[in-house]
Each structure stands twice: as structure tokens, then as C-alpha cells.
Amino acid sequence: MTTRREFLIGTGAGLTALGVTQAMGARLAGAQPVGQGAGSRMPLVDRIVPPGEGLGRKPLVVSTWRHGLPANEAAWKVIADGGRALDAVEAGVRVPEADPEVMSVGYGGRPDREGHVTLDACIMDEHGQAGAVAFLENIMHPISVARKVMELTPHVMLVGEGARRFAVAQGFPEQDLLTDKARTEWREWLKSSEYKPWTPPTDPRSTSSAKPSASGNHDTISMLAIDADGNLSGACTTSGLAYKMHGRVGDSPIIGAALFVDNEVGAACATGIGEEVMKTLGSFLIVELMRQGATPQEACEEGIARIRHRHRDDDLSQVQVAYLAIDRHGNVGAYDIQPWFQYAITDAEGGTRLVDSDSYLKKK
């Protein structure tokens, strides 16, 4: 009887959509892998096996950027009390959503070019259920509205005025999310109206504060967690690119782009320029690579390689995407294009700390 492994090796079934079949077949046959020319991408998966036990840790919480530190602390309280990973990620990302000093998420987020603070968020649980909101105004906690969409409607996503009406009907209070600080910065920006999708960061390691932005004008917080029962969930929430076109929605509310969870395999999330993540469905790609045997680190690096391949003839200095992933055993991977991406990690042994990710463009 032909095993699944033999079938996959013989036919490449299931991997064609990932674009790795030809290179993997060459490796398995001992031939020279294809695509090794300058600027090409090489898949990092060279085996087809279920994710191994590894040296992981669980329970576990990970999240993007320095503002993930207080978010992780809130999430860990839920995990430590025996709560679900789903409750943990919601509680965690609500912290930066309510913090006006985190000017890329929720209350205090920088507005679009017309002065509107519009929010995007999504959430996904261990059963593969998902909810999302996009282009939501006047509601501080879009992540909680996204969860209500998941649990109370037959839909995955609500947007704009419909999302606002749904939130109000569920008892969420309305309030003006544009703070005086964000309004002042926006008015200053209007003098030149120069739009830059990505602003190169200063070194975030130059401060110990959890407040400062690590990456200019778009620091999505994405969070992944494994609870004591071994179940996974994830959440993502943002106010999007500063001074974006009115109506713009990035990857943050898109399941498969900013976030994907598969309880049998692992979970992945993204931060950075949402358009780049959407064009490669990065989080889904990373989880599927882990399903085929890649480690979280290998999968994150291949996710970035797909974006690099799209820009193989371009200057990468204005392109930034970072991926963070865990497998179901608690092994962690992280990788980005530019230097300075950091992620917060919390577990029972090490507590909460900030970790520097490896990057394609190394720090000089």
C-alpha cells in the first residue's frame, strides 16, 4: 500500500500551490535544485514529514514588537489561570488597543489622510473559526468586535458602517479615537502630504520602554498563544498605515494573510506593509510549509523569500514585512526583511522578554 509520504514524494501532490514541488523533487532525487540564480528564491522545505515534537515549550505567548510586552503579560494571566488561548490573545491585544501611546493600534492610532482613525482586526481559534472587522471607526476594541462576528454571526468579516452598527448593537461604546497628539501630527503631515508606506525605524533597542514605536508608521500587534491544553489561537489588530488613503484596508483583518491558525500544525502572523503580505498570503503559506515539515524558522524565512522574489529587481530598503510563527509544540520562528524587528515571548520558564529577530538585511 502506498503511504502518504511515498505518494507526495512521487507526485508532489498538495505542494504545487506552494510553488515548491520542482525544487523539492530535485533535492529528493539528488539533482541540482532549480532557481539558484541571482535574485531567485529557494524553498527551505526539503522533507515531507509531520511536524516533530522538537524542543518547544507550552503554554506559550508570542507577539510582535515592543508593545507586545505588556500585551503578553495580560495574555499570560489568562493562560496561567487555565484559560483558553482564544481568551488570552483577545485580552492581550486589547492592551495596546486602549493605549494612546501606541500610535499604530486602536485608540490614539494615526489617522488616514482625511483625519479618520480606521481600525482593522481579526481573530482565529483552535477550531478554525474566524472573525474580522475592517475600516471600523469610533470603536476602541476592534478585536473584541471581531470575536463577536466569529461567535454570533454566520460571517467572517464585517466592514465600515456595517461593522460599526454591529458593534453598537452588541453594546460597544462609541468614542472619538483621534487623540490630540495624533491630530497634531496629522496636521503637521498635511503641510507636505508626503506619503511613505514604510518609515525606516530607529534602533528600538536604544530604549527600554514598551511605548515607543519600533517601526515608524505601522506597528501592527499580532499575537499567537498555546494554552495548557495545547490549543492554539491568534489575534491581529491595527490602525493601519499612517495617512493612508481613506478606505484602505491592509492585511490585518485578512485570514490567511495577517493570521492563520491550524491546531494540528501551528500558527503564523505578520506585521509590516500589508499589501506585500496579502499578495503572498504569508501566514497561510507559513503554516502550510510547517505542515509539510518545515520548522517555524524555516517557514518564516521562506515566507520572506516569496516577497523578496517579487522584488528581486527592486530596492528593498522601502519594503518591510516580518513573520512570527509557532508550531503546535511551542517551537518559535521569526524573520523579516529589515533589521530591528523584535517580538515578545512569554512562557513559564523564562517569563516575558523581548527577542531580536534575524533579518534578510542584516544590521550594519
Secondary structure as a PSIPRED ss2 file (coil, helix, strand):
# PSIPRED VFORMAT (PSIPRED V4.0)

   1 M C   1.000  0.000  0.000
   2 T C   1.000  0.000  0.000
   3 T C   1.000  0.000  0.000
   4 R H   0.000  1.000  0.000
   5 R H   0.000  1.000  0.000
   6 E H   0.000  1.000  0.000
   7 F H   0.000  1.000  0.000
   8 L H   0.000  1.000  0.000
   9 I H   0.000  1.000  0.000
  10 G H   0.000  1.000  0.000
  11 T H   0.000  1.000  0.000
  12 G C   1.000  0.000  0.000
  13 A C   1.000  0.000  0.000
  14 G C   1.000  0.000  0.000
  15 L C   1.000  0.000  0.000
  16 T H   0.000  1.000  0.000
  17 A H   0.000  1.000  0.000
  18 L H   0.000  1.000  0.000
  19 G C   1.000  0.000  0.000
  20 V C   1.000  0.000  0.000
  21 T H   0.000  1.000  0.000
  22 Q H   0.000  1.000  0.000
  23 A H   0.000  1.000  0.000
  24 M H   0.000  1.000  0.000
  25 G H   0.000  1.000  0.000
  26 A H   0.000  1.000  0.000
  27 R H   0.000  1.000  0.000
  28 L H   0.000  1.000  0.000
  29 A C   1.000  0.000  0.000
  30 G C   1.000  0.000  0.000
  31 A C   1.000  0.000  0.000
  32 Q C   1.000  0.000  0.000
  33 P C   1.000  0.000  0.000
  34 V C   1.000  0.000  0.000
  35 G C   1.000  0.000  0.000
  36 Q C   1.000  0.000  0.000
  37 G C   1.000  0.000  0.000
  38 A C   1.000  0.000  0.000
  39 G C   1.000  0.000  0.000
  40 S C   1.000  0.000  0.000
  41 R C   1.000  0.000  0.000
  42 M C   1.000  0.000  0.000
  43 P C   1.000  0.000  0.000
  44 L C   1.000  0.000  0.000
  45 V C   1.000  0.000  0.000
  46 D C   1.000  0.000  0.000
  47 R C   1.000  0.000  0.000
  48 I C   1.000  0.000  0.000
  49 V C   1.000  0.000  0.000
  50 P C   1.000  0.000  0.000
  51 P C   1.000  0.000  0.000
  52 G C   1.000  0.000  0.000
  53 E C   1.000  0.000  0.000
  54 G C   1.000  0.000  0.000
  55 L C   1.000  0.000  0.000
  56 G C   1.000  0.000  0.000
  57 R C   1.000  0.000  0.000
  58 K C   1.000  0.000  0.000
  59 P C   1.000  0.000  0.000
  60 L E   0.000  0.000  1.000
  61 V E   0.000  0.000  1.000
  62 V E   0.000  0.000  1.000
  63 S E   0.000  0.000  1.000
  64 T E   0.000  0.000  1.000
  65 W C   1.000  0.000  0.000
  66 R C   1.000  0.000  0.000
  67 H C   1.000  0.000  0.000
  68 G H   0.000  1.000  0.000
  69 L H   0.000  1.000  0.000
  70 P H   0.000  1.000  0.000
  71 A H   0.000  1.000  0.000
  72 N H   0.000  1.000  0.000
  73 E H   0.000  1.000  0.000
  74 A H   0.000  1.000  0.000
  75 A H   0.000  1.000  0.000
  76 W H   0.000  1.000  0.000
  77 K H   0.000  1.000  0.000
  78 V H   0.000  1.000  0.000
  79 I H   0.000  1.000  0.000
  80 A H   0.000  1.000  0.000
  81 D C   1.000  0.000  0.000
  82 G C   1.000  0.000  0.000
  83 G C   1.000  0.000  0.000
  84 R C   1.000  0.000  0.000
  85 A H   0.000  1.000  0.000
  86 L H   0.000  1.000  0.000
  87 D H   0.000  1.000  0.000
  88 A H   0.000  1.000  0.000
  89 V H   0.000  1.000  0.000
  90 E H   0.000  1.000  0.000
  91 A H   0.000  1.000  0.000
  92 G H   0.000  1.000  0.000
  93 V H   0.000  1.000  0.000
  94 R H   0.000  1.000  0.000
  95 V H   0.000  1.000  0.000
  96 P H   0.000  1.000  0.000
  97 E H   0.000  1.000  0.000
  98 A C   1.000  0.000  0.000
  99 D C   1.000  0.000  0.000
 100 P C   1.000  0.000  0.000
 101 E C   1.000  0.000  0.000
 102 V C   1.000  0.000  0.000
 103 M C   1.000  0.000  0.000
 104 S C   1.000  0.000  0.000
 105 V C   1.000  0.000  0.000
 106 G C   1.000  0.000  0.000
 107 Y C   1.000  0.000  0.000
 108 G C   1.000  0.000  0.000
 109 G C   1.000  0.000  0.000
 110 R C   1.000  0.000  0.000
 111 P C   1.000  0.000  0.000
 112 D C   1.000  0.000  0.000
 113 R C   1.000  0.000  0.000
 114 E C   1.000  0.000  0.000
 115 G C   1.000  0.000  0.000
 116 H C   1.000  0.000  0.000
 117 V C   1.000  0.000  0.000
 118 T C   1.000  0.000  0.000
 119 L E   0.000  0.000  1.000
 120 D E   0.000  0.000  1.000
 121 A E   0.000  0.000  1.000
 122 C E   0.000  0.000  1.000
 123 I E   0.000  0.000  1.000
 124 M E   0.000  0.000  1.000
 125 D C   1.000  0.000  0.000
 126 E C   1.000  0.000  0.000
 127 H C   1.000  0.000  0.000
 128 G C   1.000  0.000  0.000
 129 Q C   1.000  0.000  0.000
 130 A E   0.000  0.000  1.000
 131 G E   0.000  0.000  1.000
 132 A E   0.000  0.000  1.000
 133 V E   0.000  0.000  1.000
 134 A E   0.000  0.000  1.000
 135 F E   0.000  0.000  1.000
 136 L E   0.000  0.000  1.000
 137 E C   1.000  0.000  0.000
 138 N C   1.000  0.000  0.000
 139 I C   1.000  0.000  0.000
 140 M C   1.000  0.000  0.000
 141 H C   1.000  0.000  0.000
 142 P H   0.000  1.000  0.000
 143 I H   0.000  1.000  0.000
 144 S H   0.000  1.000  0.000
 145 V H   0.000  1.000  0.000
 146 A H   0.000  1.000  0.000
 147 R H   0.000  1.000  0.000
 148 K H   0.000  1.000  0.000
 149 V H   0.000  1.000  0.000
 150 M H   0.000  1.000  0.000
 151 E H   0.000  1.000  0.000
 152 L H   0.000  1.000  0.000
 153 T C   1.000  0.000  0.000
 154 P C   1.000  0.000  0.000
 155 H C   1.000  0.000  0.000
 156 V C   1.000  0.000  0.000
 157 M E   0.000  0.000  1.000
 158 L E   0.000  0.000  1.000
 159 V E   0.000  0.000  1.000
 160 G H   0.000  1.000  0.000
 161 E H   0.000  1.000  0.000
 162 G H   0.000  1.000  0.000
 163 A H   0.000  1.000  0.000
 164 R H   0.000  1.000  0.000
 165 R H   0.000  1.000  0.000
 166 F H   0.000  1.000  0.000
 167 A H   0.000  1.000  0.000
 168 V H   0.000  1.000  0.000
 169 A H   0.000  1.000  0.000
 170 Q C   1.000  0.000  0.000
 171 G C   1.000  0.000  0.000
 172 F C   1.000  0.000  0.000
 173 P C   1.000  0.000  0.000
 174 E C   1.000  0.000  0.000
 175 Q C   1.000  0.000  0.000
 176 D C   1.000  0.000  0.000
 177 L C   1.000  0.000  0.000
 178 L C   1.000  0.000  0.000
 179 T C   1.000  0.000  0.000
 180 D H   0.000  1.000  0.000
 181 K H   0.000  1.000  0.000
 182 A H   0.000  1.000  0.000
 183 R H   0.000  1.000  0.000
 184 T H   0.000  1.000  0.000
 185 E H   0.000  1.000  0.000
 186 W H   0.000  1.000  0.000
 187 R H   0.000  1.000  0.000
 188 E H   0.000  1.000  0.000
 189 W H   0.000  1.000  0.000
 190 L H   0.000  1.000  0.000
 191 K C   1.000  0.000  0.000
 192 S C   1.000  0.000  0.000
 193 S C   1.000  0.000  0.000
 194 E C   1.000  0.000  0.000
 195 Y C   1.000  0.000  0.000
 196 K C   1.000  0.000  0.000
 197 P C   1.000  0.000  0.000
 198 W C   1.000  0.000  0.000
 199 T C   1.000  0.000  0.000
 200 P C   1.000  0.000  0.000
 201 P C   1.000  0.000  0.000
 202 T C   1.000  0.000  0.000
 203 D C   1.000  0.000  0.000
 204 P H   0.000  1.000  0.000
 205 R H   0.000  1.000  0.000
 206 S H   0.000  1.000  0.000
 207 T C   1.000  0.000  0.000
 208 S C   1.000  0.000  0.000
 209 S C   1.000  0.000  0.000
 210 A C   1.000  0.000  0.000
 211 K C   1.000  0.000  0.000
 212 P C   1.000  0.000  0.000
 213 S C   1.000  0.000  0.000
 214 A C   1.000  0.000  0.000
 215 S C   1.000  0.000  0.000
 216 G C   1.000  0.000  0.000
 217 N C   1.000  0.000  0.000
 218 H C   1.000  0.000  0.000
 219 D C   1.000  0.000  0.000
 220 T C   1.000  0.000  0.000
 221 I E   0.000  0.000  1.000
 222 S E   0.000  0.000  1.000
 223 M E   0.000  0.000  1.000
 224 L E   0.000  0.000  1.000
 225 A E   0.000  0.000  1.000
 226 I E   0.000  0.000  1.000
 227 D C   1.000  0.000  0.000
 228 A C   1.000  0.000  0.000
 229 D C   1.000  0.000  0.000
 230 G C   1.000  0.000  0.000
 231 N C   1.000  0.000  0.000
 232 L E   0.000  0.000  1.000
 233 S E   0.000  0.000  1.000
 234 G E   0.000  0.000  1.000
 235 A E   0.000  0.000  1.000
 236 C E   0.000  0.000  1.000
 237 T E   0.000  0.000  1.000
 238 T E   0.000  0.000  1.000
 239 S C   1.000  0.000  0.000
 240 G C   1.000  0.000  0.000
 241 L C   1.000  0.000  0.000
 242 A C   1.000  0.000  0.000
 243 Y C   1.000  0.000  0.000
 244 K C   1.000  0.000  0.000
 245 M C   1.000  0.000  0.000
 246 H C   1.000  0.000  0.000
 247 G C   1.000  0.000  0.000
 248 R C   1.000  0.000  0.000
 249 V C   1.000  0.000  0.000
 250 G C   1.000  0.000  0.000
 251 D C   1.000  0.000  0.000
 252 S C   1.000  0.000  0.000
 253 P C   1.000  0.000  0.000
 254 I C   1.000  0.000  0.000
 255 I E   0.000  0.000  1.000
 256 G C   1.000  0.000  0.000
 257 A C   1.000  0.000  0.000
 258 A C   1.000  0.000  0.000
 259 L E   0.000  0.000  1.000
 260 F E   0.000  0.000  1.000
 261 V E   0.000  0.000  1.000
 262 D E   0.000  0.000  1.000
 263 N C   1.000  0.000  0.000
 264 E C   1.000  0.000  0.000
 265 V C   1.000  0.000  0.000
 266 G E   0.000  0.000  1.000
 267 A E   0.000  0.000  1.000
 268 A E   0.000  0.000  1.000
 269 C E   0.000  0.000  1.000
 270 A E   0.000  0.000  1.000
 271 T E   0.000  0.000  1.000
 272 G E   0.000  0.000  1.000
 273 I C   1.000  0.000  0.000
 274 G H   0.000  1.000  0.000
 275 E H   0.000  1.000  0.000
 276 E H   0.000  1.000  0.000
 277 V H   0.000  1.000  0.000
 278 M H   0.000  1.000  0.000
 279 K H   0.000  1.000  0.000
 280 T H   0.000  1.000  0.000
 281 L C   1.000  0.000  0.000
 282 G H   0.000  1.000  0.000
 283 S H   0.000  1.000  0.000
 284 F H   0.000  1.000  0.000
 285 L H   0.000  1.000  0.000
 286 I H   0.000  1.000  0.000
 287 V H   0.000  1.000  0.000
 288 E H   0.000  1.000  0.000
 289 L H   0.000  1.000  0.000
 290 M H   0.000  1.000  0.000
 291 R H   0.000  1.000  0.000
 292 Q C   1.000  0.000  0.000
 293 G C   1.000  0.000  0.000
 294 A C   1.000  0.000  0.000
 295 T C   1.000  0.000  0.000
 296 P H   0.000  1.000  0.000
 297 Q H   0.000  1.000  0.000
 298 E H   0.000  1.000  0.000
 299 A H   0.000  1.000  0.000
 300 C H   0.000  1.000  0.000
 301 E H   0.000  1.000  0.000
 302 E H   0.000  1.000  0.000
 303 G H   0.000  1.000  0.000
 304 I H   0.000  1.000  0.000
 305 A H   0.000  1.000  0.000
 306 R H   0.000  1.000  0.000
 307 I H   0.000  1.000  0.000
 308 R H   0.000  1.000  0.000
 309 H H   0.000  1.000  0.000
 310 R H   0.000  1.000  0.000
 311 H C   1.000  0.000  0.000
 312 R C   1.000  0.000  0.000
 313 D C   1.000  0.000  0.000
 314 D C   1.000  0.000  0.000
 315 D C   1.000  0.000  0.000
 316 L H   0.000  1.000  0.000
 317 S H   0.000  1.000  0.000
 318 Q H   0.000  1.000  0.000
 319 V C   1.000  0.000  0.000
 320 Q C   1.000  0.000  0.000
 321 V E   0.000  0.000  1.000
 322 A E   0.000  0.000  1.000
 323 Y E   0.000  0.000  1.000
 324 L E   0.000  0.000  1.000
 325 A E   0.000  0.000  1.000
 326 I E   0.000  0.000  1.000
 327 D E   0.000  0.000  1.000
 328 R C   1.000  0.000  0.000
 329 H C   1.000  0.000  0.000
 330 G C   1.000  0.000  0.000
 331 N C   1.000  0.000  0.000
 332 V E   0.000  0.000  1.000
 333 G E   0.000  0.000  1.000
 334 A E   0.000  0.000  1.000
 335 Y E   0.000  0.000  1.000
 336 D E   0.000  0.000  1.000
 337 I C   1.000  0.000  0.000
 338 Q C   1.000  0.000  0.000
 339 P C   1.000  0.000  0.000
 340 W C   1.000  0.000  0.000
 341 F C   1.000  0.000  0.000
 342 Q E   0.000  0.000  1.000
 343 Y E   0.000  0.000  1.000
 344 A E   0.000  0.000  1.000
 345 I E   0.000  0.000  1.000
 346 T E   0.000  0.000  1.000
 347 D E   0.000  0.000  1.000
 348 A C   1.000  0.000  0.000
 349 E C   1.000  0.000  0.000
 350 G C   1.000  0.000  0.000
 351 G E   0.000  0.000  1.000
 352 T E   0.000  0.000  1.000
 353 R E   0.000  0.000  1.000
 354 L E   0.000  0.000  1.000
 355 V E   0.000  0.000  1.000
 356 D E   0.000  0.000  1.000
 357 S C   1.000  0.000  0.000
 358 D E   0.000  0.000  1.000
 359 S E   0.000  0.000  1.000
 360 Y C   1.000  0.000  0.000
 361 L C   1.000  0.000  0.000
 362 K C   1.000  0.000  0.000
 363 K C   1.000  0.000  0.000
 364 K C   1.000  0.000  0.000
